[in-house]
């Protein structure tokens, strides 16, 4: 038996008697026939300089202006050029056209930029967010996936904070100490030991930093995370002299600073200076007492 030729049904064949196709739906139907999704999204790559001001090279953000020839400028540069033109008696001019002109809003580009979504720069480290082009900087300033850095000399490792613990242990042989919040912890500290890794109950990472000076050891605590965020912490550090000394030094940090360690280890405003003579004469160790408290938001 011969096969019947297949016939492509048109939209008009599916309509009831006396019905007419909706003209407004025709473009959407045609797009559907071609496999497109009206009102959907497309992925494009654009050279970043195309979205920068032609004068100052800063990223364009509404309001955006253009000269009569179409050169696109940010909101600040037209006024700057007006001031320069006034001094040079050139009137309103375009530095790219090198002649007098007028400026108007570039609504088309503003609409284009408003519709743009871009990936977070921390995509490599696990952030899958696509954010508005104008919100990218704000998002990245608080993105939890931003990398933290290893503080050891000549180590270029960087990764999200959750990956640092494994790196410290496997790559550098650090021994983490579990820390209970609101509970004192006694730590024997060798004078030449730069970093002591503390792991909180919520798996937050803290470094007890020991910086040697000519008059003693400067001790400070930092929370290793990319940004200041909740929860926040306070810290008490104390150290006692030898058995016959009887002296005690104490420091309270009302707000433990957060750091990604991108610029290396910074001492900060709060640190405890432990005199050299506080170290045990036999072992050279310091006995440090530390307590980290979670601060209610």
Secondary structure, 3 states (H helix, E strand, C coil): CCCCCCCCCCHHHHCCCCCCCCHHHHHHHHHHHCCCCCCCCCCCCCCHHHHECCCCCCECCCCCEEECCCCEECCCHHHHHHHHHHHCCCCCEECCCCEECCEEECHHHHHHHHHCEEECHHHHHCCCCEEEHHHHHHHHCCCCCCCEECCCCCCCCEECHHHHHHHHHHHHCCCCEECCCCCCEEEEEECCCCEEEEECCCCCEEEEEEEEECCEEEEEEEEECCCCCCCEEEEEEEEECCCCCCCEEEEEECCCCEECCCCCCCCCCCCEEEEHHHCCCCCCEEEEEEEEEEECC
